Amino acid sequence: MLRKNLQQILKNPCQAAGVVPVTDNFLISLRVACQIQAARYMNIRNFLFCLLLAAMMQSAATAQKNGADQRPNIIFVLTDDHRFDALGAAGNPIIQTPHLDQLAHRGILFRNAYVTTSICCVSRASLLTGQYESRHGINDFRTDLSQAALENTYPLLLKKAGYTIGFVGKYGVGHHFPIQYFDYWSCSEKEQPDYILTDKAGNTIHNTDSVGHDIRLFLDSFGRKSPFCLSVSFKAPHELDGNPPTYPVQQRFDSLYAHVSIPEPLTADEKYWNSFPDFFRDEQNIARVRWKPLLSTPEKFQETVKNYYRLISGVDEVVGNMVQQLKELGIDKNTVILFMGDNGFCLGEHGLEGKWYGYEESIRVPMILYDPRLPGKVNGTPSQLMVLNIDIAPTILSLASVPVPQTMQGADLESMAKGKIAPRKDFFYEHRFLGSPRLPSEEGVVTGDFKYMNYYEHGYEELFSIRADPKETTNLAGDKKYAATLDAMRKRCAVLKKQVQ
């Protein structure tokens, strides 16, 4: 009978371990029982066999006991106003981002990553909910997510699934923060955090370094208590609002890029600004107001862009320290890192400073997915797939094996990268904050070949051939040769507008 029972257990030790609670006392009792049975039969072969079985049972039971811990840790790193080409791995020959470049080379760099609305509050709500602005309803800096919407954000869904969750940096959605749900929370209470922070003792620290400090504290406290999801949101490289706005950098980066010259963009030529209709060239247009003190002369352009790059290099340093700490904790092989910007940024293109409008520099962002568990044929290869900020939430939930709510409108990035779902062919863009004259509202469609934007308050349309004219120098909306394309894009815009609601 003993041998028969042992054979049954040996055949499926995991199932056998599952019939009783997996505890240390159970394993000790099992080992003692095996020794007693072996001694009763006075058979050295049974004795050795039972010891081997006990060891196998302990291994199987431990695997079952720690099964939940095998779900990956997830770190989502978000920068603010980070345009797609401000990254060494994206082909920028000047900016120094070695640690982010390494993540891009070891993971997946999505070369065609976009946001569905290019402004902080809306994009961050889309990141949390996986939804377009038309659905989540956040279109200003004061509106909070409803309780129902909050419960369907990726952090709270992970919390319900047993994840430890943390949030550091800039939250950026509404005025009432969901602090009570998080195991670790360290965010500024301000709509726009300051760059130079002062503690109670009067010591100062740069915002980027403060975020790095919080990352270390979180990992020290929870790094080995997996699984966890840490959301990291930098202020950098967002300008410091003021009159005039400025770019305060960490002192140790003051001289970085001092001896290089940044080429001015093609569309910085004044003729592109002058080509806009009167409503757009209104003196209240925020993108032009901010252009004047920051980019209107060659000297101002050099200073602003270099400081913008310096702030990104500061972020890169923090990311490098974070990756090193993951290795020191021994959890780097089971930690997925997602990185992106919340929206892009014009640095003089079309005579503008800022985001908001539908130009490539404004709506395209860097996006990296580094999952050390992915096979080599997926990792290390840049992707040309069209991906969006609304893909972040469903991707994080899929990584954690948590069901994705049907209300989410994005898709899992890994499934797309593996070819398991059809690639996206286009997407709907919308921007409705403020409106004319300060920020004329617009909506449109972006495809791999063309971009259509409609300033619907004024009935002004833009059509660009992204493939043939990536700098968007020529508006084809009035060209009769593209009349059919323009009509098709208008119809597609109407269809997508209904779908995203």
KEMIZA-488464 format. One line per field, with one value per residue (C-alpha): x, y, z; residue in three letters. Coordinates in nm, 2 decimals, padded with zeros to 4 digits. Layout:
N
c1	X, ... .
c2	Y, ... .
c3	Z, ... .
r	ALA, ... .
This chain:
501
c1	00.00, 00.28, 00.46, 00.13, 00.06, 00.41, 00.38, 00.06, 00.22, 00.53, 00.32, 00.17, 00.34, 00.19, -00.16, -00.07, 00.06, -00.26, -00.49, -00.36, -00.26, 00.09, 00.27, 00.61, 00.44, 00.29, 00.63, 00.79, 00.51, 00.55, 00.92, 00.87, 00.59, 00.81, 01.09, 00.86, 00.72, 01.07, 01.18, 00.87, 00.96, 01.33, 01.41, 01.69, 01.56, 01.22, 01.40, 01.60, 01.30, 01.09, 01.36, 01.37, 01.00, 00.99, 01.24, 01.03, 00.72, 00.88, 01.00, 00.65, 00.47, 00.71, 00.64, 00.27, 00.31, 00.50, 00.31, 00.15, 00.51, 00.60, 00.38, 00.61, 00.68, 00.59, 00.74, 00.58, 00.80, 00.64, 00.81, 00.64, 00.64, 00.89, 00.89, 00.96, 01.31, 01.46, 01.62, 01.95, 01.80, 01.55, 01.84, 01.91, 02.29, 02.32, 02.11, 02.28, 02.04, 02.25, 02.04, 01.71, 01.89, 02.00, 01.64, 01.53, 01.80, 01.73, 01.35, 01.11, 01.13, 00.80, 00.90, 00.54, 00.39, 00.13, -00.10, -00.47, -00.47, -00.16, -00.19, -00.09, -00.42, -00.60, -00.32, -00.26, -00.63, -00.60, -00.29, -00.48, -00.81, -00.70, -00.97, -01.00, -01.09, -01.43, -01.50, -01.32, -01.44, -01.13, -01.06, -00.93, -00.69, -00.96, -01.19, -01.14, -01.20, -01.53, -01.52, -01.64, -01.37, -01.10, -01.18, -01.12, -00.78, -00.48, -00.34, -00.66, -00.73, -00.38, -00.44, -00.75, -00.55, -00.29, -00.03, 00.15, 00.10, 00.30, 00.29, 00.57, 00.61, 00.33, -00.02, -00.17, -00.54, -00.78, -00.74, -00.83, -00.57, -00.65, -00.38, -00.57, -00.56, -00.18, 00.07, 00.33, 00.24, 00.47, 00.32, 00.32, -00.01, 00.04, -00.11, 00.24, 00.51, 00.81, 01.15, 01.34, 01.19, 01.27, 01.22, 01.14, 01.50, 01.55, 01.75, 01.68, 01.65, 01.57, 01.24, 01.41, 01.64, 01.34, 01.16, 01.48, 01.49, 01.13, 01.20, 01.48, 01.26, 00.98, 01.21, 01.39, 01.05, 00.86, 01.11, 01.14, 00.77, 00.66, 00.45, 00.44, 00.35, 00.53, 00.41, 00.69, 00.59, 00.86, 00.81, 01.09, 01.13, 00.82, 00.90, 00.84, 00.54, 00.60, 00.65, 00.87, 00.87, 01.20, 01.38, 01.56, 01.81, 02.02, 02.34, 02.56, 02.41, 02.46, 02.75, 02.62, 02.58, 02.75, 02.99, 02.74, 02.51, 02.15, 02.02, 01.70, 01.41, 01.31, 00.97, 01.11, 01.12, 00.88, 00.70, 00.54, 00.39, 00.27, 00.10, -00.16, -00.50, -00.57, -00.76, -00.45, -00.21, -00.41, -00.17, -00.33, -00.23, -00.04, 00.20, 00.31, 00.31, 00.55, 00.76, 00.86, 01.07, 01.21, 01.27, 01.23, 01.61, 01.89, 02.04, 01.71, 01.66, 02.00, 01.95, 01.60, 01.66, 01.98, 01.80, 01.52, 01.78, 01.96, 01.64, 01.59, 01.95, 01.87, 01.58, 01.80, 02.04, 01.76, 01.64, 02.00, 02.01, 01.67, 01.78, 02.09, 01.89, 01.67, 01.98, 02.11, 01.77, 01.78, 01.45, 01.56, 01.48, 01.11, 01.05, 00.89, 00.97, 00.75, 00.86, 00.69, 00.62, 00.28, 00.28, 00.53, 00.65, 00.72, 01.06, 01.01, 00.84, 00.58, 00.68, 00.54, 00.65, 00.44, 00.21, -00.17, -00.18, -00.17, 00.18, 00.42, 00.65, 00.34, 00.17, 00.45, 00.63, 00.91, 00.78, 00.98, 00.87, 01.14, 01.02, 01.32, 01.10, 01.03, 01.22, 01.51, 01.32, 01.08, 01.32, 01.59, 01.39, 01.24, 00.87, 00.70, 00.36, 00.12, 00.07, -00.10, -00.11, -00.44, -00.25, -00.05, -00.33, -00.44, -00.08, 00.00, -00.31, -00.23, 00.13, -00.03, -00.28, -00.57, -00.88, -00.90, -01.23, -01.43, -01.45, -01.08, -01.02, -00.65, -00.47, -00.19, 00.14, 00.30, 00.02, 00.06, 00.44, 00.40, 00.15, -00.14, -00.37, -00.41, -00.19, -00.37, -00.41, -00.52, -00.65, -00.87, -00.71, -00.89, -00.80, -01.08, -00.91, -00.98, -01.06, -01.01, -00.84, -00.59, -00.59, -00.81, -00.98, -00.93, -01.00, -00.87, -00.73, -00.38, -00.28, 00.05, 00.03, -00.18, -00.29, -00.62, -00.69, -01.00, -01.01, -01.39, -01.45, -01.33, -01.39, -01.02, -00.87, -00.52, -00.41, -00.05, 00.12, 00.31, 00.51, 00.61, 00.63, 00.72, 00.80, 00.44, 00.55, 00.27, -00.10, -00.28, -00.63, -00.67, -00.50, -00.76, -00.53, -00.60, -00.97, -01.07, -00.82, -00.95, -01.31, -01.21, -01.03, -01.33, -01.56, -01.31, -01.29, -01.67, -01.67, -01.39, -01.54, -01.85, -01.65, -01.44, -01.73 .
c2	00.00, 00.24, 00.19, 00.24, 00.56, 00.68, 00.61, 00.81, 01.10, 01.08, 01.08, 01.42, 01.58, 01.93, 01.78, 01.60, 01.91, 02.09, 01.86, 02.02, 02.37, 02.44, 02.53, 02.47, 02.25, 02.04, 01.99, 01.89, 01.65, 01.49, 01.44, 01.29, 01.06, 00.94, 00.86, 00.67, 00.47, 00.39, 00.28, 00.06, -00.13, -00.14, -00.09, 00.15, 00.18, 00.30, 00.53, 00.70, 00.71, 00.88, 01.14, 01.21, 01.24, 01.48, 01.70, 01.69, 01.77, 02.07, 02.20, 02.15, 02.30, 02.60, 02.66, 02.65, 02.87, 03.13, 03.10, 03.45, 03.59, 03.47, 03.74, 04.02, 04.33, 04.63, 04.98, 05.25, 05.55, 05.86, 06.18, 06.51, 06.69, 06.44, 06.44, 06.13, 06.22, 06.34, 06.01, 05.87, 05.54, 05.73, 05.87, 06.19, 06.24, 06.50, 06.41, 06.18, 05.91, 05.59, 05.41, 05.46, 05.37, 05.04, 04.96, 05.04, 04.82, 04.53, 04.57, 04.71, 05.07, 05.17, 05.43, 05.53, 05.59, 05.87, 06.02, 06.07, 06.41, 06.62, 06.78, 06.65, 06.61, 06.44, 06.21, 06.10, 06.02, 05.82, 05.64, 05.54, 05.44, 05.32, 05.55, 05.84, 06.19, 06.14, 05.85, 05.94, 06.30, 06.46, 06.77, 07.02, 07.03, 07.04, 06.75, 06.43, 06.08, 05.95, 05.67, 05.42, 05.53, 05.53, 05.17, 05.07, 05.23, 05.00, 05.06, 04.99, 04.68, 04.55, 04.63, 04.41, 04.14, 04.13, 04.37, 04.62, 04.96, 05.28, 05.62, 05.89, 06.22, 06.41, 06.26, 06.53, 06.43, 06.65, 06.80, 06.50, 06.23, 05.86, 05.84, 05.60, 05.32, 05.31, 05.13, 05.40, 05.76, 06.05, 06.31, 06.69, 06.84, 07.11, 07.09, 07.16, 07.06, 07.29, 07.19, 07.30, 07.15, 07.24, 07.00, 07.10, 07.14, 07.39, 07.15, 07.18, 06.90, 06.90, 06.74, 06.47, 06.37, 06.37, 06.12, 05.91, 05.91, 05.79, 05.51, 05.39, 05.40, 05.21, 04.94, 04.91, 04.86, 04.65, 04.53, 04.18, 04.17, 04.10, 04.15, 04.52, 04.80, 05.13, 05.43, 05.69, 06.03, 06.29, 06.67, 06.68, 06.80, 07.02, 07.39, 07.57, 07.79, 08.15, 08.49, 08.40, 08.02, 07.86, 07.52, 07.48, 07.19, 07.00, 07.19, 06.89, 06.91, 07.28, 07.25, 06.95, 07.03, 07.36, 07.31, 07.18, 07.36, 07.24, 07.26, 07.47, 07.28, 07.34, 07.47, 07.73, 07.96, 08.25, 08.17, 07.86, 08.07, 08.33, 08.06, 08.00, 08.17, 08.48, 08.29, 08.08, 08.37, 08.55, 08.71, 08.50, 08.17, 08.01, 07.82, 08.15, 08.34, 08.09, 08.08, 08.45, 08.43, 08.08, 08.03, 08.36, 08.42, 08.18, 08.24, 08.16, 07.85, 07.71, 07.78, 07.63, 07.32, 07.24, 07.28, 07.06, 06.80, 06.84, 06.77, 06.45, 06.34, 06.39, 06.15, 05.91, 05.91, 05.82, 05.54, 05.40, 05.40, 05.23, 04.95, 04.90, 04.87, 04.61, 04.41, 04.45, 04.33, 04.03, 04.11, 04.25, 03.93, 03.95, 04.32, 04.48, 04.84, 05.06, 05.41, 05.69, 06.06, 06.19, 06.41, 06.55, 06.91, 07.16, 07.34, 07.60, 07.39, 07.59, 07.89, 07.72, 07.62, 07.36, 07.07, 07.07, 07.08, 06.77, 06.81, 06.51, 06.68, 06.74, 06.41, 06.16, 06.03, 05.79, 05.45, 05.15, 04.82, 04.61, 04.27, 04.05, 03.74, 03.80, 03.59, 03.75, 03.76, 04.01, 04.20, 04.41, 04.49, 04.83, 04.83, 05.03, 04.95, 05.24, 05.24, 05.48, 05.61, 05.42, 05.10, 05.14, 05.04, 04.72, 04.62, 04.65, 04.45, 04.18, 04.15, 04.09, 03.84, 04.07, 04.08, 04.40, 04.58, 04.62, 04.99, 05.02, 05.12, 05.04, 04.71, 04.50, 04.60, 04.26, 04.09, 04.35, 04.30, 03.92, 03.95, 03.81, 04.10, 04.30, 04.61, 04.95, 05.14, 05.48, 05.66, 05.95, 06.27, 06.52, 06.83, 07.04, 07.22, 07.60, 07.65, 07.97, 08.21, 08.07, 07.71, 07.65, 07.31, 07.04, 06.68, 06.45, 06.12, 06.00, 05.71, 05.57, 05.78, 06.09, 06.31, 06.51, 06.78, 06.99, 07.31, 07.28, 07.61, 07.78, 07.52, 07.52, 07.19, 07.05, 06.75, 06.63, 06.34, 06.20, 05.96, 06.20, 06.51, 06.41, 06.77, 06.87, 07.16, 07.16, 07.16, 06.96, 07.04, 07.29, 07.08, 06.94, 06.64, 06.53, 06.60, 06.23, 06.17, 06.47, 06.35, 05.99, 06.13, 06.35, 06.04, 05.83, 06.10, 06.10, 05.72, 05.71, 06.00, 05.79, 05.48, 05.64, 05.78 .
c3	00.00, 00.09, -00.24, -00.43, -00.25, -00.31, -00.68, -00.70, -00.52, -00.73, -01.05, -00.97, -00.67, -00.73, -00.72, -00.41, -00.25, -00.34, -00.14, 00.19, 00.29, 00.19, 00.51, 00.66, 00.93, 00.65, 00.49, 00.82, 00.90, 00.56, 00.60, 00.95, 00.82, 00.54, 00.78, 01.01, 00.73, 00.61, 00.95, 00.99, 00.68, 00.78, 00.41, 00.33, -00.03, 00.11, 00.35, 00.07, -00.16, 00.11, 00.17, -00.21, -00.22, 00.07, -00.11, -00.43, -00.24, -00.07, -00.41, -00.56, -00.27, -00.26, -00.63, -00.55, -00.25, -00.44, -00.76, -00.74, -00.69, -01.04, -01.19, -01.31, -01.13, -01.35, -01.35, -01.57, -01.62, -01.77, -01.87, -01.93, -02.28, -02.41, -02.79, -02.99, -03.13, -02.80, -02.74, -02.86, -02.96, -03.18, -03.39, -03.21, -03.24, -02.97, -02.67, -02.42, -02.29, -02.26, -02.00, -02.19, -02.51, -02.35, -02.25, -02.61, -02.76, -02.52, -02.55, -02.80, -02.92, -03.08, -03.34, -03.42, -03.07, -03.04, -02.79, -02.86, -02.70, -02.65, -02.31, -01.97, -01.78, -02.07, -02.17, -01.81, -01.77, -02.09, -01.95, -01.63, -01.79, -02.14, -02.29, -02.52, -02.38, -02.54, -02.30, -01.98, -01.99, -01.84, -02.05, -01.80, -01.50, -01.23, -01.31, -01.11, -01.23, -01.10, -00.84, -01.10, -01.35, -01.07, -00.98, -01.34, -01.37, -01.40, -01.05, -00.87, -01.08, -01.00, -00.63, -00.63, -00.80, -00.52, -00.65, -00.43, -00.60, -00.57, -00.74, -00.73, -00.90, -01.08, -01.08, -01.29, -01.30, -01.10, -00.75, -00.53, -00.54, -00.46, -00.20, 00.02, -00.23, -00.27, -00.06, -00.14, -00.25, -00.30, -00.53, -00.53, -00.43, -00.70, -01.05, -01.18, -00.93, -00.87, -00.99, -00.68, -00.37, -00.01, 00.29, 00.64, 00.73, 00.45, 00.22, -00.15, -00.40, -00.77, -00.86, -01.08, -00.80, -00.56, -00.79, -00.80, -00.42, -00.40, -00.65, -00.42, -00.11, -00.28, -00.41, -00.07, 00.10, -00.16, -00.42, -00.27, -00.18, -00.54, -00.73, -00.74, -00.99, -00.95, -01.15, -01.19, -01.33, -01.38, -01.41, -01.66, -01.92, -01.88, -01.86, -01.53, -01.59, -01.53, -01.70, -01.87, -01.84, -01.76, -01.76, -01.42, -01.46, -01.21, -01.14, -01.24, -01.59, -01.64, -01.88, -02.07, -02.44, -02.39, -02.68, -02.93, -03.17, -03.21, -03.57, -03.60, -03.75, -04.11, -04.02, -03.78, -04.08, -04.03, -04.35, -04.19, -03.90, -04.15, -04.36, -04.08, -04.10, -03.89, -03.62, -03.55, -03.55, -03.28, -03.03, -02.75, -02.90, -02.61, -02.84, -02.99, -02.66, -02.51, -02.83, -02.79, -02.47, -02.53, -02.91, -03.10, -03.14, -03.22, -02.87, -02.70, -02.92, -02.82, -02.45, -02.44, -02.64, -02.45, -02.11, -02.24, -02.33, -02.00, -01.81, -02.01, -01.94, -01.57, -01.61, -01.79, -01.49, -01.26, -01.49, -01.49, -01.11, -01.09, -01.33, -01.12, -00.80, -00.96, -01.03, -00.68, -00.54, -00.78, -00.94, -01.27, -01.46, -01.35, -01.38, -01.69, -01.76, -01.97, -02.07, -02.26, -02.27, -02.19, -02.50, -02.75, -02.78, -03.05, -03.02, -03.28, -03.55, -03.73, -03.51, -03.20, -02.85, -02.68, -02.76, -02.81, -03.19, -03.42, -03.56, -03.53, -03.28, -03.06, -03.07, -03.12, -02.81, -02.72, -02.61, -02.49, -02.36, -02.19, -02.08, -02.00, -02.04, -02.41, -02.67, -02.85, -03.18, -03.02, -02.79, -02.95, -03.27, -03.32, -03.41, -03.68, -03.53, -03.46, -03.08, -02.85, -02.49, -02.44, -02.49, -02.17, -01.92, -02.11, -02.16, -01.79, -01.70, -01.95, -01.81, -01.47, -01.61, -01.50, -01.72, -01.93, -01.88, -02.20, -02.14, -02.22, -02.58, -02.62, -02.69, -02.54, -02.68, -02.64, -02.83, -03.11, -03.11, -03.14, -03.42, -03.22, -03.30, -03.62, -03.64, -03.60, -03.93, -03.79, -03.49, -03.39, -03.25, -03.04, -02.84, -02.67, -02.38, -02.37, -02.74, -02.95, -02.93, -02.68, -02.80, -03.11, -03.08, -03.33, -03.42, -03.69, -03.81, -03.83, -04.07, -04.18, -04.49, -04.42, -04.14, -04.14, -03.88, -03.86, -03.66, -03.63, -03.45, -03.77, -04.05, -04.13, -04.24, -04.28, -04.48, -04.48, -04.65, -04.36, -04.57, -04.84, -04.62, -04.26, -04.16, -04.26, -04.47, -04.72, -04.64, -04.92, -04.81, -05.09, -05.36, -05.61, -05.67, -05.31, -05.31, -05.29, -05.01, -04.82, -04.85, -04.74, -04.43, -04.34, -04.35, -04.16, -03.89, -03.85, -03.81, -03.55, -03.36, -03.29, -03.21, -02.94, -02.74 .
r	MET, LEU, ARG, LYS, ASN, LEU, GLN, GLN, ILE, LEU, LYS, ASN, PRO, CYS, GLN, ALA, ALA, GLY, VAL, VAL, PRO, VAL, THR, ASP, ASN, PHE, LEU, ILE, SER, LEU, ARG, VAL, ALA, CYS, GLN, ILE, GLN, ALA, ALA, ARG, TYR, MET, ASN, ILE, ARG, ASN, PHE, LEU, PHE, CYS, LEU, LEU, LEU, ALA, ALA, MET, MET, GLN, SER, ALA, ALA, THR, ALA, GLN, LYS, ASN, GLY, ALA, ASP, GLN, ARG, PRO, ASN, ILE, ILE, PHE, VAL, LEU, THR, ASP, ASP, HIS, ARG, PHE, ASP, ALA, LEU, GLY, ALA, ALA, GLY, ASN, PRO, ILE, ILE, GLN, THR, PRO, HIS, LEU, ASP, GLN, LEU, ALA, HIS, ARG, GLY, ILE, LEU, PHE, ARG, ASN, ALA, TYR, VAL, THR, THR, SER, ILE, CYS, CYS, VAL, SER, ARG, ALA, SER, LEU, LEU, THR, GLY, GLN, TYR, GLU, SER, ARG, HIS, GLY, ILE, ASN, ASP, PHE, ARG, THR, ASP, LEU, SER, GLN, ALA, ALA, LEU, GLU, ASN, THR, TYR, PRO, LEU, LEU, LEU, LYS, LYS, ALA, GLY, TYR, THR, ILE, GLY, PHE, VAL, GLY, LYS, TYR, GLY, VAL, GLY, HIS, HIS, PHE, PRO, ILE, GLN, TYR, PHE, ASP, TYR, TRP, SER, CYS, SER, GLU, LYS, GLU, GLN, PRO, ASP, TYR, ILE, LEU, THR, ASP, LYS, ALA, GLY, ASN, THR, ILE, HIS, ASN, THR, ASP, SER, VAL, GLY, HIS, ASP, ILE, ARG, LEU, PHE, LEU, ASP, SER, PHE, GLY, ARG, LYS, SER, PRO, PHE, CYS, LEU, SER, VAL, SER, PHE, LYS, ALA, PRO, HIS, GLU, LEU, ASP, GLY, ASN, PRO, PRO, THR, TYR, PRO, VAL, GLN, GLN, ARG, PHE, ASP, SER, LEU, TYR, ALA, HIS, VAL, SER, ILE, PRO, GLU, PRO, LEU, THR, ALA, ASP, GLU, LYS, TYR, TRP, ASN, SER, PHE, PRO, ASP, PHE, PHE, ARG, ASP, GLU, GLN, ASN, ILE, ALA, ARG, VAL, ARG, TRP, LYS, PRO, LEU, LEU, SER, THR, PRO, GLU, LYS, PHE, GLN, GLU, THR, VAL, LYS, ASN, TYR, TYR, ARG, LEU, ILE, SER, GLY, VAL, ASP, GLU, VAL, VAL, GLY, ASN, MET, VAL, GLN, GLN, LEU, LYS, GLU, LEU, GLY, ILE, ASP, LYS, ASN, THR, VAL, ILE, LEU, PHE, MET, GLY, ASP, ASN, GLY, PHE, CYS, LEU, GLY, GLU, HIS, GLY, LEU, GLU, GLY, LYS, TRP, TYR, GLY, TYR, GLU, GLU, SER, ILE, ARG, VAL, PRO, MET, ILE, LEU, TYR, ASP, PRO, ARG, LEU, PRO, GLY, LYS, VAL, ASN, GLY, THR, PRO, SER, GLN, LEU, MET, VAL, LEU, ASN, ILE, ASP, ILE, ALA, PRO, THR, ILE, LEU, SER, LEU, ALA, SER, VAL, PRO, VAL, PRO, GLN, THR, MET, GLN, GLY, ALA, ASP, LEU, GLU, SER, MET, ALA, LYS, GLY, LYS, ILE, ALA, PRO, ARG, LYS, ASP, PHE, PHE, TYR, GLU, HIS, ARG, PHE, LEU, GLY, SER, PRO, ARG, LEU, PRO, SER, GLU, GLU, GLY, VAL, VAL, THR, GLY, ASP, PHE, LYS, TYR, MET, ASN, TYR, TYR, GLU, HIS, GLY, TYR, GLU, GLU, LEU, PHE, SER, ILE, ARG, ALA, ASP, PRO, LYS, GLU, THR, THR, ASN, LEU, ALA, GLY, ASP, LYS, LYS, TYR, ALA, ALA, THR, LEU, ASP, ALA, MET, ARG, LYS, ARG, CYS, ALA, VAL, LEU, LYS, LYS, GLN, VAL, GLN .
